[in-house]
Amino acid sequence: MAFLDAANPDETFVQHEELFDEFGPGTVPGADAPVELPPAPELSAPHPAEVRLAELEKELREVRDWSTRIAADFENYKKRIERERQDQMRFSNEKLLREFLPIFDNMMRALDASVRNGEAPSLTAGIELVLSEMTKTLRRAGVEPITAVGKVFDPAIHEALQQVETDAVEPGYVVQEIQPGYSLSGRVLRPTLVTVAVAPEVTTPGVLLTDLD
């Protein structure tokens, strides 16, 4: 060290000791203030690697959201296709069954006429047998009769042909079935033609005027 090269090393050492005691560590002889290290430089912008990492994380979130939406849409598509396939199977014969109903109606009328006219028992039994087979065929196809009499009139499944004034049934209820209606797997195949009850019209009784004179 430099102070070892001095003429009197002991005197130099003493001077340094005095400076240390007066100014403390980190001082330089002849300086007015302690030496301070400069502050670390601050980066004006994020590091490129951090920017790229943030971009990749954003892209990953977007891809995950997109794949989730695609999966949900595909699942809904499969369900819709399955519903359409089932509906097609249930209602594929709708037109044919609707055209078949008038034939069924005529068979019902034939049976009523046969019973009323006292036709031969064998003829009546034959008509009943045919009707029974036709009813089984309709039910296997998903056709069911629509109840009407005693029910509240519902324009979705009933069609009112006429109204009747009556006190026996509450207004708005079906009192007569003119033509039976049928549904196919819950869908109306043909509405029931009905007669609907209405409240009797209230009339003011006539007033009898008498001569009081």
C-alpha positions in Angstrom: 0.0 0.0 0.0 1.1 3.6 -0.6 1.5 4.6 3.0 4.1 1.9 3.5 6.4 3.8 1.1 6.3 7.0 3.2 9.3 8.2 5.2 7.6 7.6 8.5 5.0 4.8 8.1 3.9 5.1 11.7 3.0 8.8 11.3 1.0 8.0 8.1 -0.9 5.2 9.8 -1.8 7.6 12.6 -3.1 10.2 10.2 -5.4 7.6 8.5 -6.6 6.5 11.9 -7.5 10.1 12.8 -9.4 10.5 9.5 -11.3 7.3 10.1 -12.4 8.4 13.5 -13.4 11.9 12.2 -15.2 11.1 9.0 -16.2 7.4 9.5 -15.7 4.5 7.0 -16.1 5.1 3.2 -14.3 8.5 3.3 -11.4 9.6 1.2 -8.9 12.1 2.5 -9.6 15.5 1.0 -13.3 14.8 0.2 -16.1 17.0 1.6 -18.8 14.2 1.8 -18.9 10.4 1.9 -18.8 8.6 -1.4 -22.3 7.4 -2.5 -22.8 4.7 -5.1 -25.0 5.8 -8.0 -28.6 4.4 -8.1 -29.3 1.4 -10.3 -30.6 2.4 -13.7 -34.3 2.1 -14.2 -35.6 0.4 -17.3 -37.8 2.7 -19.4 -39.8 -0.3 -20.9 -40.4 -3.9 -20.0 -37.9 -6.5 -21.1 -38.8 -7.9 -24.5 -38.9 -11.4 -23.0 -41.6 -10.3 -20.5 -43.6 -8.6 -23.4 -43.5 -11.8 -25.4 -44.5 -13.9 -22.4 -47.6 -11.7 -21.8 -48.5 -12.0 -25.5 -48.2 -15.8 -25.4 -50.4 -16.0 -22.2 -53.0 -13.8 -23.9 -53.0 -16.0 -27.0 -53.3 -19.1 -24.9 -56.4 -17.7 -23.0 -58.0 -16.8 -26.4 -57.4 -20.3 -27.8 -58.8 -21.9 -24.6 -61.9 -19.7 -24.8 -62.3 -20.5 -28.5 -62.0 -24.2 -28.0 -64.5 -24.1 -25.1 -67.1 -22.3 -27.3 -66.5 -24.7 -30.2 -67.0 -27.7 -27.9 -70.2 -26.2 -26.5 -71.5 -25.4 -30.0 -70.7 -28.9 -31.2 -72.5 -30.4 -28.3 -75.6 -28.3 -28.9 -75.4 -29.3 -32.6 -75.4 -33.0 -31.7 -78.4 -32.5 -29.4 -80.3 -30.6 -32.1 -79.6 -33.2 -34.8 -80.7 -36.0 -32.4 -84.0 -34.1 -31.6 -84.6 -33.6 -35.3 -83.9 -37.3 -36.0 -86.3 -38.4 -33.3 -89.0 -35.9 -34.5 -88.6 -37.2 -38.0 -89.1 -40.8 -36.8 -92.2 -39.8 -34.7 -93.8 -37.5 -37.3 -92.8 -39.1 -40.6 -96.3 -40.7 -40.9 -98.2 -37.6 -39.8 -99.7 -36.8 -43.3 -100.7 -40.4 -43.8 -102.3 -40.7 -40.4 -104.2 -37.5 -40.8 -105.6 -38.9 -44.1 -106.4 -42.1 -42.3 -108.6 -40.4 -39.6 -111.7 -39.8 -41.9 -111.7 -43.6 -42.7 -111.6 -44.3 -38.9 -114.5 -41.8 -38.4 -116.6 -43.6 -41.1 -116.0 -46.9 -39.4 -117.2 -45.4 -36.1 -120.4 -44.1 -37.8 -121.0 -47.4 -39.4 -120.8 -49.1 -36.0 -123.2 -46.6 -34.5 -125.7 -47.1 -37.3 -125.4 -50.8 -37.1 -126.2 -50.7 -33.4 -129.1 -48.3 -33.9 -130.6 -50.2 -36.8 -130.3 -53.5 -35.1 -128.2 -55.1 -37.8 -127.1 -58.7 -37.7 -124.8 -59.3 -34.7 -122.2 -60.8 -36.9 -122.0 -57.5 -39.0 -121.7 -55.4 -35.8 -119.1 -57.7 -34.4 -117.1 -57.5 -37.7 -117.1 -53.7 -37.6 -116.1 -53.8 -34.0 -113.2 -56.1 -34.8 -112.0 -53.8 -37.6 -112.3 -50.8 -35.4 -110.3 -52.5 -32.7 -107.4 -53.3 -35.1 -107.4 -49.8 -36.4 -107.3 -48.3 -32.9 -104.3 -50.6 -32.0 -102.5 -49.4 -35.2 -103.1 -45.8 -34.4 -101.8 -46.2 -30.8 -98.7 -48.0 -32.0 -98.0 -45.0 -34.3 -98.4 -42.7 -31.3 -101.9 -41.4 -32.0 -104.1 -40.8 -28.9 -107.6 -39.2 -28.6 -107.9 -35.7 -27.2 -110.4 -35.5 -24.3 -112.9 -32.8 -24.7 -116.3 -33.2 -22.9 -116.2 -31.8 -19.3 -112.9 -30.0 -20.0 -112.3 -26.3 -20.2 -112.3 -25.2 -23.9 -108.7 -24.9 -25.1 -108.3 -23.4 -28.6 -104.9 -25.2 -28.9 -106.6 -28.6 -29.0 -110.3 -27.8 -29.5 -112.3 -26.1 -32.2 -115.6 -24.6 -31.2 -118.3 -25.1 -33.9 -121.2 -23.8 -31.8 -122.2 -22.5 -28.3 -125.1 -23.5 -26.1 -126.7 -21.6 -23.3 -126.9 -23.8 -20.2 -126.9 -23.7 -16.4 -125.9 -27.3 -16.1 -122.2 -26.6 -17.1 -120.0 -23.7 -16.2 -119.4 -21.2 -19.1 -116.3 -22.0 -21.1 -116.6 -25.8 -20.7 -117.1 -28.3 -23.5 -120.5 -29.9 -23.3 -120.5 -31.9 -26.6 -118.0 -33.5 -28.9 -119.0 -33.2 -32.5 -115.9 -34.9 -34.0 -113.1 -36.5 -32.1 -109.7 -35.0 -32.2 -106.3 -36.8 -32.0 -102.7 -36.0 -31.1 -99.5 -37.6 -32.4 -96.7 -37.9 -29.9 -98.0 -34.8 -28.1 -98.6 -32.8 -31.2 -102.2 -32.0 -32.3 -103.0 -34.2 -35.3 -106.6 -33.0 -35.6 -108.4 -30.7 -33.1 -111.7 -31.9 -31.5 -114.8 -30.2 -32.9 -116.9 -29.2 -29.9 -119.9 -27.3 -28.5 -119.0 -24.9 -25.7 -121.3 -23.8 -22.8 -122.1 -20.2 -22.3 -124.1 -18.5 -19.6 -127.8 -18.0 -20.4 -128.8 -14.5 -21.3 -130.5 -12.6 -18.5 -133.8 -11.1 -19.6 -135.8 -8.5 -17.6 -139.3 -9.8 -16.9 -142.1 -7.6 -18.1 -143.8 -5.2 -15.7 -147.6 -5.4 -15.4 -149.0 -1.9 -15.1 -152.4 -1.6 -13.4 -154.7 1.3 -13.2 -154.7 2.5 -9.6 -157.7 4.8 -10.1 
